[in-house]
Amino acid sequence: MLHKDLLANISPEKIHSFLLRNGWRKLDSERQEVCNYQIDSFGPERREIRICTPGRHDLSDYDSFVFRTISVLCRILGYEAFDLVQQILNPCDIFKARVISPSSSNGTYPIDRSVKLFESLRDLFIFSACAEIKNEKFCKRRLDHAVDLAKTFHVGPNSVGSMIVSFYVILPVAPSPEMRNTTPEARKVMKRVVNGFRIASRAVETGDFQEISRNFQQGFNANMCDAVAELLEGEDECTCKFSVQFDPEWEIVGPREETFEIASSVRTFVKRASMELRNIELVRRAKIQGYFYELRRENVHDTEQGDRQVKVMGNDEEGNFVRAYVYLNEQDYQRACDAHKMNAKVTIEGNLTKEGRKNILYGPTIISVGEAEE
């Protein structure tokens, strides 16, 4: 149900603009309080359809008139009401991610998995924007402009009965009809994400992870691969379904709407592609017992993993001394802070890699936090 305040924000001019850019034309009318529109060739049946909309904002039944207009358009176009309202208020591309897993079988989702889902998708868009600015195999840090651009993306409400995250990528209004055949920056970010998922699906079908790394200039670079791996981390029987809907305010190359899905098995492919793109040598799987030190969350732009960086110092299972950087999610970072305050020994496991002179423990799992040392 759409809230009354939301309906009040929809002006006749906004409805007019939406209908025109979606192929409707305004019909002549002697009545100023209503407007009539017609689309001449809609759908596979090439039907002629007419719709009546409010012509003035000061009508006594304006809210109910708008509600009826939204309801009719939803039936005609097959949109969800909230999505339609967003595209009426502002031109925007819509990206949806739906998680299907044992964790979401009853229509809810664990809070830690929900936070990780939002953070991973946010990082995916940020690094897509980074790749549009610098089309390289990987970015050493988050670019300020990319972070600022991602902040303009909006998140919509969850759909009833499933875990669906909706991103509304706000687009500028085209300054002139001649400019509509160009591509605004926000859409380039969206299209790279869509291309990346399409390429990743093809990689799984062919069994070739290099399909991803070969096509990093059009799809996922190493940072985006890491974000997708993080999105699927901890879900062994998970399927993510994605859909995208492009707004016709700007020229659309290819289908206007598209759906695709990936299974948790793609995690292995994006991880291997990321390592190849970074030219990283996997040293070994390591379990380290030791202490956290130099915990830092100063500047989100300092590292591509974010601001939750710690160092671990200790011994592996073979007794070798190890010192490594670790990047943690929010929950584990808080555990690391508590362990550091207590001077407690920790056990942490992950993939120990060497990048230049630096050891990094990827995919970390804090197994235990021991008692405080005297």
C-alpha positions in Angstrom: 0.0 0.0 0.0 1.4 3.4 -1.0 1.5 6.0 1.7 -0.5 9.2 1.2 2.6 11.4 1.6 4.3 9.5 -1.2 1.3 10.0 -3.5 1.2 13.7 -2.7 4.8 14.1 -4.1 3.6 12.9 -7.5 2.7 15.9 -9.6 0.8 15.9 -12.9 4.0 17.1 -14.6 5.9 14.1 -13.3 3.2 11.7 -14.6 3.3 13.5 -17.9 7.1 13.3 -18.2 7.0 9.5 -17.3 4.3 8.7 -19.9 6.0 10.6 -22.7 9.4 9.0 -22.3 7.7 5.6 -22.2 6.0 6.0 -25.6 2.6 7.5 -24.7 1.2 10.6 -26.3 -1.1 13.2 -24.8 -4.5 13.5 -26.4 -6.4 16.8 -26.9 -8.9 17.5 -24.1 -11.3 20.3 -23.3 -11.1 19.5 -19.6 -8.2 20.9 -17.6 -8.7 18.8 -14.6 -7.9 15.5 -16.4 -5.4 14.5 -19.0 -5.8 11.6 -21.5 -2.9 9.6 -22.9 -2.7 6.9 -25.5 -0.1 4.4 -26.5 -0.7 3.1 -30.0 1.2 -0.2 -30.1 1.8 -1.9 -26.8 3.0 -5.4 -26.1 3.3 -8.3 -28.4 -0.4 -7.9 -29.4 0.4 -4.3 -30.5 -2.6 -3.0 -28.6 -3.9 0.6 -28.4 -4.4 1.6 -24.8 -5.7 4.8 -23.2 -5.3 6.1 -19.7 -6.8 9.1 -17.8 -4.6 11.0 -15.3 -5.1 14.1 -13.0 -4.4 17.4 -14.8 -4.2 19.6 -11.7 -2.7 19.2 -8.2 -5.6 21.0 -6.4 -8.3 18.4 -7.2 -10.2 17.4 -4.0 -9.7 13.7 -4.9 -6.1 14.1 -6.1 -4.5 11.4 -4.0 -7.2 8.8 -4.9 -7.0 9.8 -8.5 -3.2 9.3 -8.5 -3.6 6.0 -6.7 -6.0 4.8 -9.4 -3.6 6.0 -12.1 -0.7 4.1 -10.5 -2.8 0.9 -10.1 -3.9 1.0 -13.8 -0.3 1.6 -15.0 1.0 -1.3 -12.8 -1.5 -3.6 -14.4 -0.6 -2.4 -17.9 3.2 -2.3 -17.5 3.6 -5.2 -15.0 5.5 -3.0 -12.5 5.5 -3.1 -8.7 3.8 0.0 -7.4 6.8 1.3 -5.5 9.1 0.8 -8.5 6.7 2.7 -10.7 6.4 5.6 -8.3 10.2 5.9 -8.1 10.5 6.1 -11.9 7.7 8.7 -12.0 9.4 10.8 -9.4 12.9 10.6 -10.9 14.3 8.8 -14.0 16.1 5.8 -12.5 17.4 2.3 -13.4 16.2 -0.4 -11.0 18.4 -3.3 -9.9 17.0 -6.1 -7.7 18.8 -8.9 -5.9 16.8 -11.8 -4.5 18.4 -14.3 -2.1 17.1 -17.9 -2.1 18.7 -20.1 0.5 17.8 -22.2 3.6 18.4 -19.1 5.7 15.5 -17.3 4.0 13.1 -20.1 3.7 10.5 -18.5 6.0 10.6 -15.1 4.3 13.1 -13.6 6.8 16.9 -13.4 6.7 19.5 -13.4 9.5 20.6 -9.9 10.4 24.3 -10.6 9.9 23.6 -12.0 6.5 21.4 -9.1 5.6 24.1 -6.6 6.6 26.7 -8.5 4.5 24.3 -8.5 1.5 23.9 -4.7 1.6 27.6 -4.1 2.1 28.6 -6.5 -0.7 26.2 -5.0 -3.2 27.3 -1.5 -2.1 30.9 -2.4 -2.7 30.0 -4.0 -6.0 28.6 -0.7 -7.2 31.5 1.3 -5.8 34.1 -0.8 -7.6 32.1 -0.8 -10.7 32.3 3.0 -10.6 36.0 2.8 -9.9 36.4 0.6 -13.0 34.6 3.1 -15.1 37.0 5.8 -14.0 40.1 3.6 -14.2 39.5 0.5 -16.3 42.2 -1.6 -14.7 42.5 -5.2 -13.5 42.1 -4.0 -9.9 41.9 -0.7 -7.9 44.3 -0.2 -5.1 41.8 2.0 -3.2 38.3 3.2 -3.4 38.2 6.4 -5.5 36.4 9.3 -3.8 34.3 10.1 -6.9 33.1 6.5 -7.1 32.1 6.5 -3.4 30.2 9.8 -3.9 28.4 8.4 -6.9 27.4 5.2 -5.1 25.9 7.4 -2.3 23.4 8.7 -4.8 21.9 5.2 -5.3 18.8 4.6 -3.1 17.6 1.4 -1.5 13.9 0.5 -1.6 11.7 -1.6 0.7 12.0 -5.3 0.9 9.3 -7.3 -0.8 6.9 -9.4 1.3 7.8 -13.1 1.6 11.4 -13.0 0.2 14.7 -11.3 0.8 14.8 -8.8 -2.1 17.1 -5.8 -2.1 16.1 -3.0 -4.6 18.6 -0.4 -5.7 17.3 2.7 -7.5 20.0 4.3 -9.6 19.0 7.9 -10.0 19.6 9.3 -13.5 19.8 12.9 -14.5 17.2 14.3 -16.8 18.4 14.4 -20.4 19.2 18.1 -21.2 17.9 17.7 -24.8 16.4 15.0 -27.0 19.7 14.9 -28.9 21.6 14.0 -25.8 19.6 10.9 -25.0 21.8 8.7 -27.2 24.7 9.2 -24.8 25.1 7.2 -21.6 25.1 8.9 -18.2 27.8 7.8 -15.7 25.4 6.0 -13.3 24.0 3.8 -16.1 27.6 2.8 -17.1 28.1 1.6 -13.5 24.8 -0.4 -13.7 25.6 -1.9 -17.1 29.1 -3.1 -15.9 27.5 -4.9 -13.0 25.0 -6.5 -15.3 27.7 -7.5 -17.8 29.8 -8.9 -15.0 27.0 -11.2 -13.8 26.3 -12.3 -17.4 30.0 -13.2 -17.9 30.2 -14.9 -14.6 27.2 -17.1 -15.5 28.9 -18.0 -18.7 32.1 -18.9 -16.9 30.2 -21.3 -14.7 28.5 -22.9 -17.7 31.9 -23.4 -19.5 33.8 -24.3 -16.4 36.4 -21.6 -17.3 37.1 -19.0 -14.6 39.3 -17.1 -17.1 36.2 -16.1 -18.9 35.8 -13.6 -16.1 39.4 -12.4 -16.0 39.7 -12.1 -19.8 36.7 -9.8 -19.9 37.5 -7.6 -16.9 37.3 -4.4 -19.1 33.6 -5.0 -19.7 32.7 -6.8 -16.5 34.1 -7.7 -13.1 37.6 -6.5 -12.2 39.3 -8.1 -9.2 37.6 -5.9 -6.6 34.1 -6.6 -8.0 35.0 -10.4 -8.0 35.8 -10.0 -4.3 32.5 -8.3 -3.6 30.6 -11.1 -5.3 32.5 -13.7 -3.4 31.7 -11.9 -0.1 28.1 -11.7 -1.1 27.9 -15.5 -1.3 30.2 -16.3 1.6 28.8 -18.7 4.1 25.9 -19.8 1.9 26.6 -23.2 0.4 23.2 -23.8 -1.0 22.3 -20.3 -2.2 20.9 -18.9 -5.4 20.8 -15.1 -6.1 18.3 -13.9 -8.7 18.9 -10.5 -10.2 16.8 -8.3 -12.4 17.4 -4.9 -14.0 15.1 -2.4 -15.6 16.5 0.5 -17.5 14.6 3.8 -17.7 14.0 5.2 -21.2 15.0 8.7 -20.2 18.3 7.7 -21.9 18.7 5.5 -25.0 18.7 1.8 -24.1 21.1 -0.5 -26.0 19.8 -4.0 -25.7 16.8 -5.2 -23.7 15.0 -2.8 -21.4 14.5 -5.5 -18.8 16.7 -8.5 -18.0 16.8 -11.3 -15.4 19.6 -13.7 -14.5 20.7 -15.8 -11.6 23.9 -17.2 -10.1 24.4 -20.1 -7.7 26.9 -20.2 -4.8 29.2 -22.3 -7.0 30.2 -19.0 -8.8 32.1 -18.0 -5.7 35.0 -20.3 -6.6 35.2 -18.8 -10.1 35.2 -15.2 -9.0 37.8 -15.9 -6.4 40.2 -17.6 -8.9 39.6 -14.8 -11.4 40.4 -12.2 -8.7 43.6 -13.9 -7.9 44.6 -14.1 -11.5 43.8 -10.5 -12.1 45.9 -9.5 -9.1 48.7 -11.9 -10.0 48.5 -13.3 -6.5 50.2 -16.5 -5.5 48.2 -18.5 -2.9 50.7 -19.5 -0.3 48.6 -21.8 1.7 45.6 -22.3 4.0 46.7 -21.1 7.4 45.4 -21.3 10.9 47.2 -18.7 13.1 47.2 -18.5 16.9 48.3 -15.1 18.2 47.2 -11.6 18.9 45.5 -8.7 17.1 47.3 -5.4 17.0 47.2 -2.1 15.1 43.4 -2.1 14.7 42.3 0.6 12.3 39.1 2.0 10.9 40.2 5.6 10.1 39.4 6.2 6.4 37.1 4.1 4.3 39.1 5.2 1.2 42.4 3.9 2.3 42.0 0.3 1.2 39.7 -1.4 -1.2 38.4 -3.8 1.6 37.2 -0.8 3.7 38.3 0.7 7.0 38.2 -2.4 9.3 41.9 -3.4 9.0 43.8 -5.3 11.7 47.1 -7.1 11.9 47.6 -10.5 13.4 50.9 -11.8 14.8 51.4 -15.4 15.9 52.3 -18.9 14.9 50.7 -21.2 12.4 50.0 -24.9 12.9 53.6 -25.8 12.0 55.1 -23.3 14.5 56.1 -20.8 11.9 56.0 -17.1 12.9 53.4 -15.2 10.8 52.6 -11.5 10.6 49.6 -10.6 8.3 47.1 -8.0 7.5 43.4 -9.0 7.9 40.3 -7.2 6.7 37.2 -7.9 8.7 33.5 -7.4 8.6 31.8 -5.3 11.2 30.9 -8.1 13.5 34.4 -9.7 13.5 36.0 -6.3 13.8 34.2 -5.8 17.1 35.4 -9.2 18.3 38.9 -8.2 17.3 38.6 -4.9 19.3 37.4 -6.8 22.4 40.2 -9.4 22.1 42.8 -6.6 21.7 41.4 -4.7 24.8 41.7 -7.9 26.9 45.0 -8.9 25.4 43.4 -12.2 24.6 44.9 -14.9 22.3 42.9 -15.6 19.2 42.7 -18.3 16.6 42.0 -17.2 13.0 42.0 -19.1 9.8 42.1 -18.0 6.1 43.9 -18.0 2.8 47.4 -16.6 3.4 48.7 -14.8 0.4 51.8 -12.7 -0.3 51.4 -9.5 -2.2 54.8 -7.8 -2.7 56.3 -7.8 0.8 52.9 -7.9 2.6 51.2 -11.0 3.9 47.4 -10.8 3.7 44.9 -13.3 5.2 41.9 -13.5 2.8 38.5 -15.0 3.7 39.3 -14.8 7.5 37.3 -16.7 10.1 37.9 -16.0 13.8 37.6 -19.5 15.3 38.1 -18.6 18.9 39.0 -15.8 21.3 40.8 -17.1 24.4 41.1 -15.8 27.9 43.0 -12.6 28.7 46.7 -13.1 29.2 48.2 -11.9 32.5 
